[in-house]
Amino acid sequence: MTITYRRYKDISDYEKICTFLEKSYETYGTRFDNNLSLFEFQCALSCGLEEPNKTIGESLEKVFLWFDDDNLVGFLEEGSFCIATNYRFIYDEVVKVGEKFHSDADNKIEWEIYDNDTDYENVLLENGYYKTDEYWVRRDFNLKKSVNRLELPEGFHIESVPNLKELDEVYKAYKLCYGILFNKSILNNFYETSTYRKELDLVVLGPDNNVVALSSGRYDEKNKLVTIEAVSCYHDYKGKGISKALLLHELIVARELGAEKATVYTAMPEKYPAPNKLYESVGFNLVGKRYVWKKN
């Protein structure tokens, strides 16, 4: 066994990472937040955020990959990492590489680890980190069971984003979800990824055909997994059941595509109760909490 690491090199590395994430998901399952859908989403987003647009290589230039001979067994992005099940022992080296190349001007770097992942926690403790009170929540929905539809209020209906001709309102709705003003370049990047399905990229239109809510999801067909990226509704339309109806519609579509599980990540409920209550209300079950670790 010869473990080596190097910096991201070219598009073949992007393909290696996608294959690694797709093949590894069943074994690492709940312990990482990098699945194929999320990785493709972040790459497509990063490539379209700036003018001029970035290439995939430019957006991944700070990624490091670990190999056992020629087999990819782990990789590190800024803020996230993924390691194959039998190679968790490389995490100490992953932390040191992260500190060397990903620290900010104050030499600070944060790690996000699932609660009770003791081998990872021990590595961080040995390297001078402490567990904060900040965390993210992972929830899953079992799509093998039936999903009940909830009707939208009268005058409201659901449309697929690619079917819309006027996209300015869609960009604003995406900003509501992500805090980032989207553009045509980003949407086109999304459309070209393997996990994009237009059936899961949806908006609710009001009586005046204005966008009032948005949801997006992505489908990893091999693992029959839908990742819910976001569900959000404008403040003036809250309290009408629109977000819940849209989310249930998304889950029904996911089930029709062949998905057996949906997963979603939310910020801590103490600060952001609304989205957490939404996912709980339709039957998403808690998988785990991903805590932020910082350097002393």
C-alpha positions in Angstrom: 0.0 0.0 0.0 1.5 3.3 -1.1 -0.4 6.4 -0.2 0.4 9.6 -2.0 -1.3 12.9 -2.4 -1.1 15.7 -5.0 -2.9 18.9 -6.1 -5.7 18.7 -8.6 -4.3 18.5 -12.1 -6.9 18.4 -14.9 -10.4 17.4 -16.0 -9.5 13.7 -15.6 -9.2 14.4 -11.9 -12.7 15.9 -11.9 -14.0 12.7 -13.5 -12.0 10.6 -10.9 -13.7 12.5 -8.1 -17.2 12.1 -9.6 -16.6 8.3 -10.0 -15.2 8.0 -6.5 -18.2 9.8 -4.9 -20.7 7.8 -6.9 -19.1 4.5 -6.1 -18.3 5.2 -2.5 -21.6 6.7 -1.3 -23.1 3.4 -0.1 -20.1 2.7 2.1 -19.5 6.2 3.6 -23.2 7.1 3.5 -24.0 9.4 6.4 -20.5 10.4 7.5 -19.6 12.9 4.8 -21.4 15.7 3.1 -19.8 15.3 -0.3 -21.9 13.2 -2.5 -21.9 13.3 -6.3 -24.9 15.7 -6.5 -23.3 18.2 -4.1 -19.9 18.1 -5.7 -21.3 18.7 -9.2 -23.6 21.5 -7.8 -20.7 23.3 -6.1 -18.5 23.0 -9.2 -21.2 24.4 -11.5 -21.8 27.2 -9.1 -18.2 28.1 -8.6 -17.5 28.2 -12.4 -20.3 30.7 -13.0 -19.9 33.1 -10.1 -17.3 35.4 -11.5 -16.7 37.3 -14.8 -15.1 35.9 -16.8 -16.4 32.5 -15.9 -14.0 29.9 -14.4 -13.1 26.6 -15.9 -13.6 23.5 -13.7 -9.8 23.3 -13.3 -9.7 26.9 -12.0 -12.6 26.3 -9.5 -10.8 23.2 -8.2 -7.2 24.4 -8.2 -7.0 24.2 -4.4 -8.3 20.6 -4.2 -5.9 17.8 -3.1 -6.3 14.1 -3.9 -5.0 11.1 -2.1 -4.2 7.8 -3.9 -3.5 4.2 -3.0 -1.2 3.5 -6.0 -3.6 4.7 -8.8 -6.8 4.4 -6.8 -8.4 7.6 -5.5 -9.1 7.1 -1.8 -9.8 10.7 -0.6 -9.8 14.3 -1.4 -9.8 17.7 0.3 -11.6 20.8 -0.8 -11.7 24.1 1.0 -14.0 23.4 3.9 -14.8 19.8 3.1 -13.2 16.4 2.6 -14.1 12.8 1.9 -12.2 9.7 2.7 -12.9 6.1 1.7 -14.0 3.8 4.5 -10.8 1.8 4.9 -8.5 4.9 4.7 -9.7 7.0 7.6 -6.1 6.8 8.9 -5.0 9.4 6.4 -7.1 12.1 8.1 -4.1 13.4 10.2 -2.3 14.1 6.9 -5.4 15.7 5.4 -5.6 18.1 8.4 -2.0 19.0 8.0 -2.4 19.7 4.3 -5.5 21.7 4.9 -3.6 23.8 7.5 -0.8 24.4 5.1 -2.7 25.3 2.0 -6.3 26.3 3.0 -5.7 28.5 6.1 -6.8 32.1 5.9 -4.7 35.2 6.6 -4.9 34.6 10.3 -3.9 30.9 9.8 -7.4 29.8 10.8 -9.1 26.8 9.3 -12.3 25.0 10.4 -13.4 21.4 10.1 -16.9 19.9 10.2 -17.2 16.5 11.7 -20.2 14.4 12.6 -20.9 14.0 16.3 -19.2 10.9 17.7 -16.9 10.3 14.7 -14.3 9.6 17.4 -11.3 8.8 15.2 -11.7 12.1 13.4 -12.4 14.0 16.6 -9.3 12.5 18.2 -7.1 13.7 15.3 -8.5 17.2 15.7 -8.0 17.2 19.5 -4.4 16.1 19.0 -3.8 19.0 16.6 -5.1 21.6 18.9 -8.8 22.0 17.8 -11.9 22.2 19.9 -15.5 21.4 19.2 -17.8 24.5 19.0 -21.5 24.8 19.6 -22.1 25.4 15.9 -23.4 22.6 13.8 -25.3 21.6 10.7 -28.1 19.0 10.6 -28.5 16.1 8.1 -31.9 14.6 7.6 -33.1 11.8 5.3 -36.5 10.8 3.9 -37.4 7.3 3.0 -38.9 7.4 -0.6 -39.8 3.7 -0.6 -42.9 4.8 1.3 -45.7 6.7 -0.4 -45.8 10.5 -0.4 -49.1 12.4 0.0 -49.6 15.4 -2.2 -50.7 18.8 -0.7 -52.6 21.1 -3.0 -51.4 24.7 -3.5 -53.7 27.6 -2.8 -56.1 28.5 -5.6 -54.3 30.5 -8.4 -50.9 29.1 -7.6 -49.1 26.4 -9.8 -45.7 24.7 -10.2 -43.4 25.2 -13.2 -40.0 23.7 -14.1 -37.3 26.5 -14.2 -36.1 25.6 -17.7 -39.6 26.1 -19.0 -39.6 29.8 -18.0 -38.6 32.5 -20.4 -38.2 35.4 -18.0 -35.5 34.3 -15.5 -34.8 37.5 -13.5 -37.3 36.5 -10.9 -35.8 33.0 -10.8 -32.4 34.5 -10.1 -33.8 36.5 -7.2 -35.5 33.4 -5.8 -32.2 31.5 -5.9 -30.6 34.4 -4.1 -33.3 34.1 -1.4 -32.2 30.5 -1.0 -28.5 30.8 -1.2 -27.6 34.4 -0.7 -26.0 34.5 -4.1 -27.3 36.3 -7.2 -27.6 33.6 -9.8 -27.2 34.1 -13.5 -27.7 32.4 -16.9 -24.2 31.0 -16.9 -24.7 29.2 -13.6 -28.0 27.7 -14.7 -26.4 26.5 -17.9 -23.7 24.9 -15.9 -26.3 23.1 -13.8 -28.0 21.8 -16.9 -24.9 20.1 -18.1 -24.1 18.1 -15.0 -25.0 14.4 -14.7 -27.2 14.8 -11.6 -29.4 17.7 -12.9 -33.1 16.8 -13.6 -35.4 19.6 -14.7 -38.3 17.9 -12.9 -36.5 18.7 -9.6 -35.7 22.4 -10.4 -39.1 24.1 -9.6 -40.8 27.3 -8.8 -44.3 28.2 -7.7 -45.9 30.9 -9.7 -48.7 33.1 -8.2 -51.9 34.3 -9.8 -49.9 37.1 -11.6 -47.3 34.5 -12.8 -44.8 36.0 -10.5 -42.3 33.6 -8.7 -43.3 33.2 -5.0 -41.2 30.1 -4.1 -38.4 27.9 -5.4 -37.1 24.4 -4.7 -34.2 22.5 -6.3 -32.9 19.0 -6.0 -30.4 16.8 -7.8 -30.5 13.0 -8.5 -27.7 10.5 -8.2 -29.2 7.7 -10.3 -26.7 5.0 -9.3 -27.4 5.4 -5.6 -31.1 6.3 -6.1 -30.4 9.4 -4.0 -32.0 12.9 -4.3 -30.3 15.7 -2.6 -32.6 18.6 -1.8 -30.6 21.8 -2.4 -33.1 24.3 -1.1 -36.8 25.1 -0.5 -37.7 28.8 0.0 -40.7 31.0 -0.1 -41.0 34.8 -0.2 -42.1 36.3 3.1 -45.3 37.8 1.8 -46.5 34.3 0.8 -45.5 32.4 4.0 -48.2 30.7 6.1 -50.2 29.5 3.1 -48.6 26.0 3.0 -46.7 26.8 -0.3 -43.3 25.6 0.8 -44.7 22.3 2.2 -46.7 21.6 -1.0 -43.7 22.4 -3.1 -41.4 20.1 -1.1 -43.9 17.2 -1.2 -44.3 17.7 -5.0 -40.5 17.5 -5.2 -40.5 14.2 -3.2 -43.2 12.7 -5.4 -41.2 13.6 -8.5 -38.1 12.1 -6.9 -39.9 8.9 -6.2 -41.2 8.8 -9.8 -37.6 9.2 -11.1 -36.7 6.1 -9.1 -35.1 7.6 -6.0 -35.3 5.6 -2.8 -34.0 8.3 -0.4 -33.9 12.0 -0.2 -31.4 13.9 1.9 -31.1 17.5 3.1 -28.8 19.7 5.2 -29.9 22.6 7.3 -28.3 25.1 9.6 -28.8 24.7 13.4 -32.5 24.8 14.4 -31.9 27.2 17.3 -31.0 29.9 14.8 -33.1 28.8 11.8 -36.2 27.1 13.0 -38.4 27.5 9.9 -36.5 25.2 7.4 -35.9 22.6 10.1 -39.6 22.5 11.0 -40.5 22.3 7.3 -38.5 19.1 6.7 -39.6 17.5 10.0 -43.2 18.2 9.2 -43.1 16.1 6.0 -41.2 13.2 7.6 -37.5 13.8 7.2 -35.7 12.0 10.0 -32.5 13.1 11.8 -29.3 11.4 10.7 -26.7 13.4 12.5 -25.2 16.7 13.5 -22.1 18.0 11.8 -20.2 20.1 14.3 -17.7 22.9 13.5 -14.2 22.5 15.0 -11.8 25.4 15.4 -8.2 25.9 16.4 -7.5 27.0 19.9 
